[in-house]
Amino acid sequence: MNIAIVTGASSGMGREFALQLSSFVDVEELWVIARRESALEELKREVAVPVRPICLDLCREESFDAFARLLEQEKPNVKLLVNAAGFGKFGAYHKVSLTDESRMIDLNCKALVLMTRLTLPYMTACSHILQLDSLSAFQPVPYITTYGATKAFVLSYSRAMNRELKSRGIRMMAMNPGWVKTEFFDHAFQTNGDGEVRYFDRLYEAKAVVAVGLKDLYHSKKDYSVPGLPVKLQVFLVKLVPHSIVMNIWLKQQKKEKNNIGLTTK
């Protein structure tokens, strides 16, 4: 049975990947993974292929054991894996609890690696893996410190793994969008009470960003994708300018508000 797997599928970018992937890959079933079972069940009415909701918390060790058992039981041919689960927190480091710091690392890095490694034995030539990353992967980002660092890990891991998997005919790509209007901000703003992060230069819609990511995954040889010309330009510039200057510019921008109204659903 040919399947696709999407983590973080209950909302935001993960949900949008679930909605769009049938235009790029032909599968018999879509496995959607997240904590909120009710949100996963809703996808059954919206996705063009049969959906199997799998309720797992990828910050818990037992979830990977359960996923491994399911793969062993079903022995699917995984044509596409999208690791979209993740979250971030804005604000000064001391406002972010140690629990949240640990969960960010566990979900954004550890879970991504474990889901990739557990799935790879069930993938064959011409299969694809998309790791949802971030523009913050390319530079240190004060007041989004740990989240940005986890995304730097994802970029490095994805590009290196793509080279290793080349001999198997499997392609891995990181997707590095800028600011996208999703439920991400509901969590991120919880620790941003003093407005340490308040300047959002451009906001993109999830539907458009996901379409670009899937197109690049299937119709290019890129090992990372940057949706949007302005974001591409920013990535180019941060490679040329010393990161000390990049951080100074970032901190200066945060002294004024831009596009920060209505970003949360709460």
C-alpha positions as CSV (number, residue, x, y, z in Angstrom):
1,M,0.0,0.0,0.0
2,N,1.4,3.4,-1.0
3,I,0.9,6.0,1.7
4,A,1.9,9.5,2.7
5,I,2.5,10.6,6.3
6,V,2.1,14.1,7.7
7,T,2.9,15.1,11.3
8,G,1.5,18.1,12.9
9,A,-1.5,17.7,10.7
10,S,-4.2,19.0,13.0
11,S,-3.6,22.7,12.2
12,G,-1.5,25.2,10.4
13,M,1.1,24.2,7.8
14,G,0.7,20.5,8.6
15,R,-3.0,20.6,7.9
16,E,-2.3,22.5,4.6
17,F,0.2,19.8,3.5
18,A,-2.5,17.2,4.1
19,L,-4.9,19.1,2.0
20,Q,-2.6,19.7,-1.0
21,L,-0.3,16.6,-1.3
22,S,-2.7,14.6,-3.4
23,S,-1.9,17.0,-6.3
24,F,1.7,15.9,-6.2
25,V,1.8,12.3,-5.1
26,D,-0.5,9.3,-5.8
27,V,-1.2,7.4,-2.6
28,E,-3.9,5.0,-1.4
29,E,-4.0,6.3,2.2
30,L,-2.8,9.4,4.2
31,W,-1.6,8.9,7.7
32,V,-2.1,12.1,9.7
33,I,-0.4,12.5,13.1
34,A,-1.1,15.0,15.9
35,R,-2.4,15.1,19.5
36,R,-5.9,16.4,18.7
37,E,-7.9,13.5,17.4
38,S,-11.0,15.6,16.6
39,A,-9.0,17.8,14.3
40,L,-7.5,14.8,12.5
41,E,-11.0,13.3,12.1
42,E,-12.1,16.5,10.3
43,L,-9.6,15.9,7.6
44,K,-11.5,12.8,6.5
45,R,-14.1,15.1,5.0
46,E,-11.6,17.5,3.3
47,V,-8.8,15.3,1.8
48,A,-9.2,13.6,-1.5
49,V,-7.7,10.3,-0.3
50,P,-8.6,8.0,2.6
51,V,-7.3,9.4,5.9
52,R,-6.1,7.4,8.9
53,P,-5.9,9.6,12.0
54,I,-3.1,8.6,14.3
55,C,-3.3,10.4,17.7
56,L,0.3,10.7,19.1
57,D,2.2,13.2,21.2
58,L,5.6,13.3,19.6
59,C,7.2,14.7,22.8
60,R,6.5,11.3,24.4
61,E,8.8,8.3,24.0
62,E,6.0,5.8,23.8
63,S,4.6,7.5,20.7
64,F,7.6,6.4,18.7
65,D,7.2,2.8,19.9
66,A,3.6,2.9,18.8
67,F,4.5,4.4,15.4
68,A,7.2,1.7,14.9
69,R,4.7,-1.1,15.7
70,L,2.2,0.3,13.3
71,L,4.7,0.5,10.5
72,E,5.8,-3.1,11.2
73,Q,2.2,-4.3,11.2
74,E,1.1,-2.5,8.0
75,K,4.4,-2.6,6.1
76,P,3.4,0.3,3.9
77,N,5.4,1.9,1.0
78,V,5.8,5.4,2.2
79,K,6.0,7.7,-0.8
80,L,6.0,11.0,1.1
81,L,6.9,12.0,4.7
82,V,6.2,15.5,5.8
83,N,7.5,16.4,9.3
84,A,5.5,19.5,10.1
85,A,5.1,19.1,13.9
86,G,6.8,21.8,15.9
87,F,6.3,25.0,17.9
88,G,8.1,28.1,19.1
89,K,8.1,30.6,21.9
90,F,8.9,34.3,21.6
91,G,10.3,36.5,24.4
92,A,13.3,36.8,26.8
93,Y,14.9,33.5,27.6
94,H,13.9,33.6,31.3
95,K,10.2,33.9,30.4
96,V,10.3,30.5,28.6
97,S,9.9,27.7,31.0
98,L,12.5,24.9,31.1
99,T,9.6,22.5,30.1
100,D,8.9,24.5,27.0
101,E,12.6,24.8,26.1
102,S,12.9,21.0,26.4
103,R,9.7,20.4,24.4
104,M,10.8,22.7,21.6
105,I,14.0,20.7,21.3
106,D,12.2,17.4,21.6
107,L,9.5,18.2,19.0
108,N,11.4,20.3,16.5
109,C,14.6,18.2,16.5
110,K,14.4,14.8,18.2
111,A,10.9,13.9,17.0
112,L,11.8,15.0,13.4
113,V,14.9,12.7,13.4
114,L,13.1,9.8,15.0
115,M,10.1,10.0,12.6
116,T,12.5,10.2,9.7
117,R,14.6,7.2,10.9
118,L,11.6,5.0,11.7
119,T,10.0,5.7,8.3
120,L,13.1,5.4,6.0
121,P,13.1,1.5,6.0
122,Y,9.6,1.7,4.4
123,M,10.7,4.1,1.7
124,T,11.9,3.2,-1.8
125,A,13.4,5.0,-4.8
126,C,11.5,8.1,-5.9
127,S,10.1,8.7,-2.4
128,H,10.3,12.2,-0.8
129,I,10.8,13.7,2.7
130,L,9.9,17.3,3.4
131,Q,11.1,18.8,6.7
132,L,9.3,21.9,7.7
133,D,11.9,24.4,8.7
134,S,12.1,28.2,9.0
135,L,13.8,31.3,7.8
136,S,15.3,31.5,11.3
137,A,17.5,28.6,10.5
138,F,19.9,30.9,8.6
139,Q,20.8,33.3,11.5
140,P,20.9,33.6,15.3
141,V,17.6,35.2,16.4
142,P,17.5,36.9,19.9
143,Y,14.2,36.5,21.7
144,I,13.4,33.5,19.5
145,T,16.6,31.9,20.6
146,T,15.9,28.2,21.2
147,Y,13.3,27.9,18.4
148,G,15.8,29.4,15.9
149,A,18.5,27.1,17.1
150,T,16.3,24.1,16.6
151,K,15.6,25.2,13.0
152,A,19.3,25.6,12.3
153,F,19.6,21.9,13.3
154,V,16.8,20.9,10.9
155,L,18.4,22.7,8.0
156,S,21.8,21.1,8.6
157,Y,20.3,17.6,9.2
158,S,18.1,17.8,6.1
159,R,20.8,18.9,3.7
160,A,23.3,16.3,4.9
161,M,20.8,13.5,4.9
162,N,19.7,14.4,1.4
163,R,23.3,13.6,0.3
164,E,23.3,10.3,2.2
165,L,20.0,9.2,0.7
166,K,20.9,10.1,-2.9
167,S,22.2,6.6,-3.5
168,R,18.8,5.2,-2.5
169,G,17.0,7.6,-4.9
170,I,15.2,9.3,-1.9
171,R,15.1,13.1,-1.8
172,M,14.9,15.1,1.4
173,M,14.3,18.8,1.4
174,A,14.0,21.4,4.2
175,M,11.4,24.1,3.6
176,N,12.2,27.5,5.1
177,P,9.4,30.0,5.0
178,G,9.3,33.4,6.6
179,W,6.3,34.5,8.7
180,V,3.2,32.5,7.9
181,K,-0.3,33.2,9.3
182,T,-1.1,30.1,11.3
183,E,-1.9,29.0,14.9
184,F,1.9,29.0,15.5
185,F,1.5,32.5,16.9
186,D,-1.0,31.3,19.5
187,H,1.8,29.5,21.3
188,A,4.6,31.9,20.4
189,F,3.0,35.0,21.9
190,Q,2.3,33.4,25.3
191,T,5.8,34.4,26.5
192,N,6.0,37.7,24.6
193,G,4.2,39.9,27.1
194,D,6.7,42.7,26.9
195,G,6.7,42.7,23.1
196,E,10.3,41.6,22.6
197,V,9.2,40.3,19.1
198,R,6.8,42.7,17.5
199,Y,8.0,43.4,13.9
200,F,6.8,41.1,11.2
201,D,7.9,42.5,7.9
202,R,5.9,40.2,5.6
203,L,3.1,37.7,6.3
204,Y,2.3,34.8,4.0
205,E,-0.7,32.6,3.7
206,A,-0.1,28.9,4.5
207,K,-1.9,27.7,1.3
208,A,0.5,29.6,-1.0
209,V,3.7,28.7,1.0
210,V,2.8,25.0,1.0
211,A,2.2,25.0,-2.7
212,V,5.6,26.4,-3.3
213,G,7.2,23.9,-1.0
214,L,5.6,20.9,-2.6
215,K,6.4,22.2,-6.1
216,D,10.1,22.6,-5.2
217,L,10.1,19.1,-3.6
218,Y,8.8,17.4,-6.7
219,H,10.0,19.6,-9.5
220,S,13.5,20.8,-8.4
221,K,16.8,19.5,-7.1
222,K,16.9,21.9,-4.2
223,D,17.9,20.6,-0.7
224,Y,16.1,23.6,0.8
225,S,13.2,25.7,-0.4
226,V,12.7,29.4,0.5
227,P,9.2,30.6,-0.6
228,G,8.9,34.2,-1.6
229,L,11.4,36.5,-3.4
230,P,11.8,38.9,-0.4
231,V,12.6,36.0,1.9
232,K,15.1,34.6,-0.7
233,L,16.8,38.0,-0.7
234,Q,17.0,38.0,3.1
235,V,18.6,34.5,3.1
236,F,21.1,35.7,0.5
237,L,22.0,38.8,2.5
238,V,22.4,37.0,5.9
239,K,25.0,34.8,4.2
240,L,27.1,37.8,3.3
241,V,26.7,40.0,6.3
242,P,28.4,39.1,9.7
243,H,25.8,37.7,12.0
244,S,26.7,40.3,14.7
245,I,25.3,42.9,12.3
246,V,22.3,40.8,11.3
247,M,21.4,40.5,15.0
248,N,21.8,44.2,15.5
249,I,19.4,44.9,12.6
250,W,16.9,42.4,14.0
251,L,16.9,44.0,17.4
252,K,16.5,47.4,16.0
253,Q,13.5,46.3,14.0
254,Q,11.8,44.9,17.1
255,K,11.6,48.5,18.6
256,K,8.6,49.2,16.3
257,E,5.5,47.2,15.6
258,K,4.5,45.9,12.1
259,N,1.8,43.4,11.1
260,N,1.4,42.1,14.6
261,I,-2.3,42.7,15.0
262,G,-4.7,39.7,14.7
263,L,-2.0,37.1,14.5
264,T,-3.5,34.8,17.1
265,T,-6.8,33.0,17.1
266,K,-7.3,33.5,20.8
